[in-house]
Amino acid sequence: MRSIRPPFAARRGRSARRRTSPVLAAVGLTAALALTATGCGSGDNNASGQAGASASQSDDGKIKIPDDIKNKLKEHGIDIDKWKNGAWKNWNKDDWLREANDFVNPIIKGLWDPDRMRGADDPDKNKGVDENDLSGDQGVTDATPAPVAAKAVSAAYHDSVPEAGKVFFDSPEGTMVCSATVVEDPAHPGKSNLVWTAGHCVHAGKKGGWYRNIAFVPSYNNAGRTSAQLQNAARTEVAPYGVWWSDWAQTSDQWIAQGGSTGGQGASYDYAVLHVTPEKGSNGKSLEETVGSALPVNFNAPAVPKVASITATGYPAAAPFDGQKLYQCTDRPGRLSIAKADPTMYRIGCTMTGGSSGGGWVATGSDGKPALVSNTSIGPVSAGWLAGPHLGPVAKGVYDSVSKKFASQ
């Protein structure tokens, strides 16, 4: 997540908040928690915050893009061959693909090598919004939770949290990374290719557009190696279940319209769903079959006071963490209201920092089984707590839209 947002930086009490933003690394940004995530919401009848179909890559290395997408790119002055050869690095504000149906994400084979993935850092460590600036809208906000120390997940991560992973992407500031979760697809039971993350991990919000080269790596660094041990690691060591490129992304219209790199605007709608495809081409197995699990999403979770416990999972990258290992926090949630007109968010005590943005929040449902109920969106600069959106009709609209898009495939 960044400054916990691309995201994440917020102080406890009335201190600065940051979005859990993507974090900027020598080679990339990783979304950390910073109270600056921007969310775009879309319901079933307004699910327009979606990305256009993306390209795939054939065995001969040629990018294959549908004619309608090629035409749209031409309208924006984008040449596919030049894009593949590095033109994607040109971030002209005037031609940045922004609209819901502008998203394209051609697979560039081998782009996400171990060094590029390992280089994430926190770009938002000096950003933040003072909580005093938000006090007027906190009509339904509980006392700031006590910090809960993030606990390292025991390796191998896949044994206990097979649905967790990292989302990598490129932004104008550099390479970034967020956390994410494999979720079920109602259109393809047992064979899902859907990934849940934060909206600010795929789209820059009101002042930007879609990020580029978005890819998901399940069980990143599954063996829990240190950064030093990963220096010469093979790609299979950091990505044991492969690299999965997003061929479709959708976030809420609210995030696209309101979201930003700092502050709380759009945070109540800061979520996104990706449909992914393997970089090396399909072997007939879905993402869910490959990792062996996918979480259901609960869009009817009880009100905050009735939730006994939530566990947040992510790869924090801002100090004192380095983004290479998986961590979790478990706490009873409280309420955080950013704007009176927006849904109240969940808030828990947690010391995870930037890079953990987008990571799944899991609670036990009425059936006694775990389900995803939120994702990391924002947090204070001091990293004492995290907040995530309550998933309701708008979130379900985003989710259903992506599922239906690929229902016949």
Salt bridges, closest charged atoms under 4 A:
ASP102 OD1 - LYS72 NZ 3.53
ASP102 OD1 - HIS76 NE2 3.72
ASP115 OD1 - ARG118 NH1 3.00
ASP124 OD1 - LYS127 NZ 3.28
ASP130 OD2 - ARG11 NH2 3.41
GLU131 OE1 - ARG17 NE 3.40
ASP142 OD1 - ARG335 NH2 2.86
ASP170 OD1 - ARG116 NH2 2.78
GLU237 OE1 - ARG225 NH2 3.45
ASP247 OD1 - HIS275 ND1 2.79
ASP270 OD2 - HIS200 ND1 2.64
GLU279 OE2 - ARG235 NH1 2.87
ASP400 OD2 - LYS396 NZ 2.63
